[in-house]
């Protein structure tokens, strides 16, 4: 890919790791995620007069994006509720490119080269090492692992859907804006319903982190979608997931989460596999 695209996607990786940290360290990941979605929706609505109505051909992709992003946020916030950032994040983000590579092969015919297949094997091995510590599933039990892998499945799904949708749109900005306008409402409604008894207190406690996370999320994912408009979807997805190193360092070094060295080593292996996947090209 062009060096500018690589730089843009790496910037998106940094913003993504940062807003995930903000969600994790909040007292209520679900409500922080809801506020984050409120912020991205408000930003997108402000841009609607610029982009106009959605391009008619993008509606199937927008609907699919709403469904998969909702599943993603539900699994992600539950993963952070029961697990560590340095455990859940690399598992989720590391498995996402694998799902994306499989889906893009079957749906749009973007096949991996032999080197790309080797890269996927490296990522799988690193994920397996993150899943097991000392020969068993980590002390958090199965729940963090299952939520993280389910999150990765939704990541792979929305990556393909959004990548195809942004190509279908007349301009990338049109699809980007309408993705953010629409996909926040289900998770906002779910969070408000579950916290209805303490809604005002929950909003007061989480609005700062959520608003900052929303601004970072809007910038980061907009950059990713812009890159996907003209570059192979799986490669953009893979390069973005180098954020696993950043998130793991934050979790183990700043948040004091356990198994620091094994998790950092596994995250570096995930990132190496992802970079190899990017460099390998397509078959």
TORKOL-4160 file (C-alpha; in steps of 0.2 Angstrom, whole numbers, padded with zeros to 4 digits, m for minus):
283
<pt num="1" X="0000" Y="0000" Z="0000"/>
<pt num="2" X="0005" Y="0018" Z="m0002"/>
<pt num="3" X="0015" Y="0025" Z="0013"/>
<pt num="4" X="0002" Y="0038" Z="0016"/>
<pt num="5" X="m0012" Y="0024" Z="0018"/>
<pt num="6" X="0000" Y="0015" Z="0030"/>
<pt num="7" X="0003" Y="0030" Z="0040"/>
<pt num="8" X="m0016" Y="0034" Z="0041"/>
<pt num="9" X="m0021" Y="0017" Z="0046"/>
<pt num="10" X="m0007" Y="0016" Z="0059"/>
<pt num="11" X="m0014" Y="0033" Z="0066"/>
<pt num="12" X="m0032" Y="0024" Z="0066"/>
<pt num="13" X="m0024" Y="0010" Z="0076"/>
<pt num="14" X="m0018" Y="0022" Z="0090"/>
<pt num="15" X="m0035" Y="0030" Z="0091"/>
<pt num="16" X="m0043" Y="0013" Z="0092"/>
<pt num="17" X="m0032" Y="0007" Z="0106"/>
<pt num="18" X="m0035" Y="0023" Z="0116"/>
<pt num="19" X="m0054" Y="0023" Z="0115"/>
<pt num="20" X="m0054" Y="0005" Z="0120"/>
<pt num="21" X="m0044" Y="0009" Z="0135"/>
<pt num="22" X="m0056" Y="0023" Z="0140"/>
<pt num="23" X="m0071" Y="0010" Z="0139"/>
<pt num="24" X="m0061" Y="m0003" Z="0149"/>
<pt num="25" X="m0056" Y="0009" Z="0163"/>
<pt num="26" X="m0073" Y="0016" Z="0166"/>
<pt num="27" X="m0084" Y="0009" Z="0179"/>
<pt num="28" X="m0097" Y="0005" Z="0167"/>
<pt num="29" X="m0091" Y="m0001" Z="0150"/>
<pt num="30" X="m0109" Y="m0003" Z="0143"/>
<pt num="31" X="m0114" Y="0015" Z="0147"/>
<pt num="32" X="m0097" Y="0022" Z="0142"/>
<pt num="33" X="m0100" Y="0013" Z="0125"/>
<pt num="34" X="m0117" Y="0021" Z="0124"/>
<pt num="35" X="m0110" Y="0038" Z="0127"/>
<pt num="36" X="m0097" Y="0035" Z="0114"/>
<pt num="37" X="m0110" Y="0031" Z="0101"/>
<pt num="38" X="m0120" Y="0046" Z="0106"/>
<pt num="39" X="m0104" Y="0057" Z="0102"/>
<pt num="40" X="m0101" Y="0048" Z="0085"/>
<pt num="41" X="m0119" Y="0050" Z="0080"/>
<pt num="42" X="m0119" Y="0069" Z="0084"/>
<pt num="43" X="m0103" Y="0071" Z="0074"/>
<pt num="44" X="m0111" Y="0062" Z="0060"/>
<pt num="45" X="m0127" Y="0071" Z="0060"/>
<pt num="46" X="m0118" Y="0087" Z="0059"/>
<pt num="47" X="m0111" Y="0081" Z="0043"/>
<pt num="48" X="m0127" Y="0075" Z="0035"/>
<pt num="49" X="m0131" Y="0092" Z="0027"/>
<pt num="50" X="m0114" Y="0090" Z="0018"/>
<pt num="51" X="m0116" Y="0073" Z="0011"/>
<pt num="52" X="m0135" Y="0072" Z="0009"/>
<pt num="53" X="m0145" Y="0056" Z="0009"/>
<pt num="54" X="m0137" Y="0039" Z="0008"/>
<pt num="55" X="m0133" Y="0032" Z="m0009"/>
<pt num="56" X="m0148" Y="0020" Z="m0013"/>
<pt num="57" X="m0136" Y="0006" Z="m0017"/>
<pt num="58" X="m0128" Y="0006" Z="0001"/>
<pt num="59" X="m0143" Y="0003" Z="0011"/>
<pt num="60" X="m0140" Y="m0016" Z="0012"/>
<pt num="61" X="m0123" Y="m0013" Z="0018"/>
<pt num="62" X="m0129" Y="0000" Z="0031"/>
<pt num="63" X="m0142" Y="m0012" Z="0038"/>
<pt num="64" X="m0128" Y="m0026" Z="0039"/>
<pt num="65" X="m0117" Y="m0013" Z="0047"/>
<pt num="66" X="m0129" Y="m0009" Z="0060"/>
<pt num="67" X="m0132" Y="m0027" Z="0065"/>
<pt num="68" X="m0114" Y="m0032" Z="0066"/>
<pt num="69" X="m0108" Y="m0016" Z="0075"/>
<pt num="70" X="m0122" Y="m0019" Z="0088"/>
<pt num="71" X="m0116" Y="m0037" Z="0091"/>
<pt num="72" X="m0098" Y="m0030" Z="0092"/>
<pt num="73" X="m0102" Y="m0018" Z="0105"/>
<pt num="74" X="m0112" Y="m0030" Z="0115"/>
<pt num="75" X="m0098" Y="m0043" Z="0115"/>
<pt num="76" X="m0084" Y="m0030" Z="0118"/>
<pt num="77" X="m0092" Y="m0021" Z="0133"/>
<pt num="78" X="m0096" Y="m0038" Z="0141"/>
<pt num="79" X="m0078" Y="m0044" Z="0137"/>
<pt num="80" X="m0071" Y="m0029" Z="0146"/>
<pt num="81" X="m0084" Y="m0031" Z="0160"/>
<pt num="82" X="m0076" Y="m0048" Z="0164"/>
<pt num="83" X="m0059" Y="m0048" Z="0157"/>
<pt num="84" X="m0043" Y="m0038" Z="0156"/>
<pt num="85" X="m0039" Y="m0025" Z="0142"/>
<pt num="86" X="m0022" Y="m0034" Z="0138"/>
<pt num="87" X="m0032" Y="m0051" Z="0136"/>
<pt num="88" X="m0048" Y="m0047" Z="0128"/>
<pt num="89" X="m0042" Y="m0034" Z="0116"/>
<pt num="90" X="m0028" Y="m0044" Z="0107"/>
<pt num="91" X="m0039" Y="m0059" Z="0106"/>
<pt num="92" X="m0053" Y="m0049" Z="0098"/>
<pt num="93" X="m0043" Y="m0038" Z="0086"/>
<pt num="94" X="m0031" Y="m0053" Z="0082"/>
<pt num="95" X="m0045" Y="m0064" Z="0077"/>
<pt num="96" X="m0054" Y="m0051" Z="0067"/>
<pt num="97" X="m0042" Y="m0051" Z="0052"/>
<pt num="98" X="m0043" Y="m0070" Z="0051"/>
<pt num="99" X="m0062" Y="m0069" Z="0050"/>
<pt num="100" X="m0060" Y="m0055" Z="0037"/>
<pt num="101" X="m0048" Y="m0064" Z="0026"/>
<pt num="102" X="m0060" Y="m0080" Z="0026"/>
<pt num="103" X="m0075" Y="m0069" Z="0022"/>
<pt num="104" X="m0067" Y="m0059" Z="0008"/>
<pt num="105" X="m0061" Y="m0075" Z="0000"/>
<pt num="106" X="m0078" Y="m0083" Z="0000"/>
<pt num="107" X="m0088" Y="m0067" Z="m0004"/>
<pt num="108" X="m0077" Y="m0056" Z="m0015"/>
<pt num="109" X="m0063" Y="m0069" Z="m0021"/>
<pt num="110" X="m0048" Y="m0060" Z="m0013"/>
<pt num="111" X="m0038" Y="m0075" Z="m0010"/>
<pt num="112" X="m0022" Y="m0076" Z="0002"/>
<pt num="113" X="m0005" Y="m0080" Z="m0005"/>
<pt num="114" X="0005" Y="m0094" Z="0003"/>
<pt num="115" X="0014" Y="m0081" Z="0014"/>
<pt num="116" X="m0003" Y="m0074" Z="0019"/>
<pt num="117" X="m0008" Y="m0091" Z="0025"/>
<pt num="118" X="0008" Y="m0093" Z="0035"/>
<pt num="119" X="0004" Y="m0076" Z="0043"/>
<pt num="120" X="m0013" Y="m0082" Z="0048"/>
<pt num="121" X="m0005" Y="m0097" Z="0056"/>
<pt num="122" X="0006" Y="m0086" Z="0066"/>
<pt num="123" X="m0009" Y="m0075" Z="0072"/>
<pt num="124" X="m0018" Y="m0091" Z="0077"/>
<pt num="125" X="m0004" Y="m0097" Z="0087"/>
<pt num="126" X="m0002" Y="m0081" Z="0096"/>
<pt num="127" X="m0020" Y="m0080" Z="0099"/>
<pt num="128" X="m0019" Y="m0098" Z="0106"/>
<pt num="129" X="m0005" Y="m0092" Z="0118"/>
<pt num="130" X="m0016" Y="m0078" Z="0124"/>
<pt num="131" X="m0030" Y="m0089" Z="0127"/>
<pt num="132" X="m0020" Y="m0101" Z="0138"/>
<pt num="133" X="m0008" Y="m0097" Z="0152"/>
<pt num="134" X="0001" Y="m0111" Z="0161"/>
<pt num="135" X="m0008" Y="m0124" Z="0150"/>
<pt num="136" X="m0025" Y="m0118" Z="0155"/>
<pt num="137" X="m0038" Y="m0105" Z="0151"/>
<pt num="138" X="m0033" Y="m0090" Z="0161"/>
<pt num="139" X="m0040" Y="m0087" Z="0179"/>
<pt num="140" X="m0054" Y="m0076" Z="0172"/>
<pt num="141" X="m0062" Y="m0092" Z="0165"/>
<pt num="142" X="m0069" Y="m0095" Z="0148"/>
<pt num="143" X="m0080" Y="m0079" Z="0148"/>
<pt num="144" X="m0067" Y="m0067" Z="0142"/>
<pt num="145" X="m0061" Y="m0078" Z="0129"/>
<pt num="146" X="m0078" Y="m0082" Z="0122"/>
<pt num="147" X="m0083" Y="m0064" Z="0122"/>
<pt num="148" X="m0067" Y="m0059" Z="0114"/>
<pt num="149" X="m0068" Y="m0072" Z="0100"/>
<pt num="150" X="m0086" Y="m0067" Z="0097"/>
<pt num="151" X="m0081" Y="m0049" Z="0096"/>
<pt num="152" X="m0068" Y="m0054" Z="0083"/>
<pt num="153" X="m0081" Y="m0063" Z="0073"/>
<pt num="154" X="m0091" Y="m0047" Z="0072"/>
<pt num="155" X="m0076" Y="m0037" Z="0068"/>
<pt num="156" X="m0072" Y="m0048" Z="0053"/>
<pt num="157" X="m0091" Y="m0046" Z="0047"/>
<pt num="158" X="m0092" Y="m0028" Z="0049"/>
<pt num="159" X="m0075" Y="m0025" Z="0041"/>
<pt num="160" X="m0081" Y="m0034" Z="0025"/>
<pt num="161" X="m0098" Y="m0026" Z="0025"/>
<pt num="162" X="m0091" Y="m0008" Z="0028"/>
<pt num="163" X="m0077" Y="m0011" Z="0016"/>
<pt num="164" X="m0089" Y="m0016" Z="0002"/>
<pt num="165" X="m0102" Y="m0002" Z="0007"/>
<pt num="166" X="m0089" Y="0012" Z="0006"/>
<pt num="167" X="m0084" Y="0006" Z="m0012"/>
<pt num="168" X="m0102" Y="0006" Z="m0017"/>
<pt num="169" X="m0105" Y="0024" Z="m0011"/>
<pt num="170" X="m0103" Y="0038" Z="m0023"/>
<pt num="171" X="m0091" Y="0046" Z="m0011"/>
<pt num="172" X="m0083" Y="0037" Z="0004"/>
<pt num="173" X="m0088" Y="0052" Z="0016"/>
<pt num="174" X="m0107" Y="0048" Z="0012"/>
<pt num="175" X="m0106" Y="0030" Z="0018"/>
<pt num="176" X="m0094" Y="0035" Z="0033"/>
<pt num="177" X="m0107" Y="0048" Z="0039"/>
<pt num="178" X="m0122" Y="0037" Z="0038"/>
<pt num="179" X="m0113" Y="0022" Z="0046"/>
<pt num="180" X="m0110" Y="0033" Z="0061"/>
<pt num="181" X="m0128" Y="0040" Z="0060"/>
<pt num="182" X="m0136" Y="0023" Z="0061"/>
<pt num="183" X="m0126" Y="0011" Z="0070"/>
<pt num="184" X="m0126" Y="0020" Z="0087"/>
<pt num="185" X="m0145" Y="0019" Z="0090"/>
<pt num="186" X="m0147" Y="0001" Z="0095"/>
<pt num="187" X="m0132" Y="0001" Z="0108"/>
<pt num="188" X="m0138" Y="0017" Z="0115"/>
<pt num="189" X="m0156" Y="0011" Z="0117"/>
<pt num="190" X="m0150" Y="m0005" Z="0125"/>
<pt num="191" X="m0139" Y="0004" Z="0138"/>
<pt num="192" X="m0152" Y="0016" Z="0142"/>
<pt num="193" X="m0164" Y="0002" Z="0145"/>
<pt num="194" X="m0153" Y="m0008" Z="0156"/>
<pt num="195" X="m0147" Y="0007" Z="0166"/>
<pt num="196" X="m0165" Y="0015" Z="0167"/>
<pt num="197" X="m0165" Y="0015" Z="0186"/>
<pt num="198" X="m0149" Y="0024" Z="0187"/>
<pt num="199" X="m0148" Y="0033" Z="0170"/>
<pt num="200" X="m0144" Y="0050" Z="0176"/>
<pt num="201" X="m0130" Y="0045" Z="0188"/>
<pt num="202" X="m0123" Y="0033" Z="0175"/>
<pt num="203" X="m0122" Y="0047" Z="0161"/>
<pt num="204" X="m0114" Y="0059" Z="0174"/>
<pt num="205" X="m0101" Y="0046" Z="0178"/>
<pt num="206" X="m0096" Y="0041" Z="0161"/>
<pt num="207" X="m0100" Y="0056" Z="0149"/>
<pt num="208" X="m0082" Y="0063" Z="0149"/>
<pt num="209" X="m0073" Y="0046" Z="0144"/>
<pt num="210" X="m0087" Y="0042" Z="0132"/>
<pt num="211" X="m0087" Y="0059" Z="0123"/>
<pt num="212" X="m0068" Y="0058" Z="0121"/>
<pt num="213" X="m0069" Y="0040" Z="0115"/>
<pt num="214" X="m0082" Y="0044" Z="0103"/>
<pt num="215" X="m0072" Y="0058" Z="0095"/>
<pt num="216" X="m0057" Y="0046" Z="0093"/>
<pt num="217" X="m0068" Y="0032" Z="0087"/>
<pt num="218" X="m0076" Y="0043" Z="0073"/>
<pt num="219" X="m0059" Y="0049" Z="0067"/>
<pt num="220" X="m0050" Y="0032" Z="0068"/>
<pt num="221" X="m0064" Y="0022" Z="0059"/>
<pt num="222" X="m0067" Y="0036" Z="0046"/>
<pt num="223" X="m0048" Y="0034" Z="0041"/>
<pt num="224" X="m0050" Y="0015" Z="0040"/>
<pt num="225" X="m0065" Y="0016" Z="0029"/>
<pt num="226" X="m0057" Y="0029" Z="0018"/>
<pt num="227" X="m0042" Y="0018" Z="0016"/>
<pt num="228" X="m0054" Y="0003" Z="0012"/>
<pt num="229" X="m0062" Y="0012" Z="m0002"/>
<pt num="230" X="m0046" Y="0010" Z="m0013"/>
<pt num="231" X="m0036" Y="m0004" Z="m0005"/>
<pt num="232" X="m0039" Y="m0022" Z="m0001"/>
<pt num="233" X="m0050" Y="m0024" Z="0013"/>
<pt num="234" X="m0041" Y="m0038" Z="0022"/>
<pt num="235" X="m0024" Y="m0029" Z="0021"/>
<pt num="236" X="m0031" Y="m0013" Z="0028"/>
<pt num="237" X="m0040" Y="m0023" Z="0042"/>
<pt num="238" X="m0024" Y="m0032" Z="0046"/>
<pt num="239" X="m0013" Y="m0017" Z="0047"/>
<pt num="240" X="m0025" Y="m0008" Z="0058"/>
<pt num="241" X="m0024" Y="m0022" Z="0071"/>
<pt num="242" X="m0006" Y="m0018" Z="0075"/>
<pt num="243" X="m0015" Y="m0008" Z="0089"/>
<pt num="244" X="m0015" Y="m0024" Z="0099"/>
<pt num="245" X="0003" Y="m0020" Z="0105"/>
<pt num="246" X="m0002" Y="m0003" Z="0110"/>
<pt num="247" X="m0017" Y="m0009" Z="0120"/>
<pt num="248" X="m0007" Y="m0023" Z="0128"/>
<pt num="249" X="0006" Y="m0012" Z="0134"/>
<pt num="250" X="m0007" Y="0000" Z="0141"/>
<pt num="251" X="m0015" Y="m0014" Z="0150"/>
<pt num="252" X="0000" Y="m0022" Z="0157"/>
<pt num="253" X="0011" Y="m0007" Z="0160"/>
<pt num="254" X="m0002" Y="0007" Z="0165"/>
<pt num="255" X="m0016" Y="m0003" Z="0172"/>
<pt num="256" X="m0006" Y="m0016" Z="0181"/>
<pt num="257" X="m0015" Y="m0031" Z="0173"/>
<pt num="258" X="m0007" Y="m0049" Z="0176"/>
<pt num="259" X="0004" Y="m0060" Z="0164"/>
<pt num="260" X="0012" Y="m0045" Z="0157"/>
<pt num="261" X="0027" Y="m0053" Z="0148"/>
<pt num="262" X="0017" Y="m0067" Z="0140"/>
<pt num="263" X="0004" Y="m0055" Z="0134"/>
<pt num="264" X="0016" Y="m0043" Z="0127"/>
<pt num="265" X="0025" Y="m0056" Z="0118"/>
<pt num="266" X="0009" Y="m0064" Z="0111"/>
<pt num="267" X="0003" Y="m0046" Z="0106"/>
<pt num="268" X="0020" Y="m0043" Z="0097"/>
<pt num="269" X="0018" Y="m0060" Z="0088"/>
<pt num="270" X="0000" Y="m0055" Z="0083"/>
<pt num="271" X="0006" Y="m0039" Z="0076"/>
<pt num="272" X="0021" Y="m0048" Z="0067"/>
<pt num="273" X="0008" Y="m0060" Z="0059"/>
<pt num="274" X="m0003" Y="m0045" Z="0054"/>
<pt num="275" X="0011" Y="m0036" Z="0046"/>
<pt num="276" X="0017" Y="m0051" Z="0037"/>
<pt num="277" X="m0001" Y="m0053" Z="0031"/>
<pt num="278" X="m0001" Y="m0035" Z="0024"/>
<pt num="279" X="0016" Y="m0038" Z="0016"/>
<pt num="280" X="0011" Y="m0055" Z="0008"/>
<pt num="281" X="m0001" Y="m0047" Z="m0003"/>
<pt num="282" X="m0015" Y="m0057" Z="m0011"/>
<pt num="283" X="m0015" Y="m0073" Z="m0022"/>
